[in-house]
Structure formats: structure tokens, C-alpha cells
Amino acid sequence: MDQRRIFKIMEIVWLSIAILSVLSAVWSFSKGDVDAGKYPLFVAFCAALLFSLRRYQRKRLEKSMSNSDEQKK
């Protein structure tokens, strides 16, 4: 597997974790358990941050690879 594919898979994983954590927090809040809903929100924030980091890395990698391909021609 090349790095672009791995970065794309990791983006999907972190985005999925963020979405599931938000859903878990909403479910906890709807049950009236505010304290239990705070942890999934923290996890969702961290997952969203890591998603953004992976996305930035993938975009930078794709840009550098396209620049190197243009220089080879």
C-alpha cells in the first residue's frame, strides 16, 4: 500500500470515531447523564483534530508527489 492510501484510510477511521463519539455523547445527554456525555465529546474533539492532521498530511504529500512528477517530465 502506498502512503496516500494509508492516509486516506486513517482519515476515514478518525472521522468515523469522531462521528460515533458525537452520537454517543448525544445519546448520553438525551438520557440526562451529562457527566457521561462529556467524555465522548472529548474523544470526538481529539478524533476531529487527528482527522484534520491526517488530511493536511495527505494533501501535502499529494502536492509534493505531483510536483516531483512534473519535474521528472
C-alpha positions in Angstrom: 0.0 0.0 0.0 1.2 3.5 -0.7 1.2 6.3 1.7 -1.7 8.1 0.1 -4.0 5.1 0.6 -2.9 4.7 4.2 -3.5 8.4 4.9 -6.9 8.2 3.3 -7.9 5.1 5.4 -6.7 6.8 8.6 -8.8 9.9 7.7 -11.9 7.7 7.4 -11.1 5.9 10.7 -10.6 9.2 12.6 -13.8 10.7 11.0 -15.8 7.6 11.9 -14.5 7.7 15.5 -15.5 11.4 15.8 -19.0 10.8 14.4 -19.6 7.8 16.6 -18.4 9.7 19.7 -20.7 12.6 19.0 -23.6 10.2 18.6 -22.6 8.6 21.9 -22.5 12.0 23.6 -25.9 13.0 22.2 -27.4 9.7 23.4 -25.9 10.2 26.9 -27.2 13.8 27.0 -30.6 12.7 25.9 -30.7 10.2 28.8 -30.0 13.0 31.1 -26.5 11.9 32.1 -24.4 15.0 31.3 -21.3 13.7 33.1 -21.2 10.6 31.0 -21.6 12.7 27.8 -18.5 14.8 28.4 -16.0 12.0 27.7 -17.3 11.1 24.3 -17.2 14.8 23.3 -13.6 15.0 24.3 -12.9 11.9 22.3 -14.7 13.4 19.3 -12.7 16.6 19.6 -9.4 14.6 19.6 -10.5 12.5 16.7 -11.6 15.5 14.7 -8.2 17.1 15.4 -6.4 13.9 14.3 -8.6 13.7 11.2 -7.6 17.3 10.3 -3.9 16.5 10.8 -4.1 13.4 8.6 -6.0 15.3 5.9 -3.4 18.0 5.9 -0.6 15.5 5.7 -2.2 13.7 2.8 -2.8 16.9 0.9 0.8 18.0 1.4 2.0 14.5 0.3 -0.1 14.6 -2.8 1.1 18.1 -3.7 4.8 17.1 -3.2 4.2 14.0 -5.3 2.6 15.9 -8.1 5.4 18.5 -8.1 8.0 15.7 -8.3 6.1 14.1 -11.1 6.1 17.4 -13.0 9.8 17.8 -12.5 10.5 14.4 -14.0 8.8 15.3 -17.2 
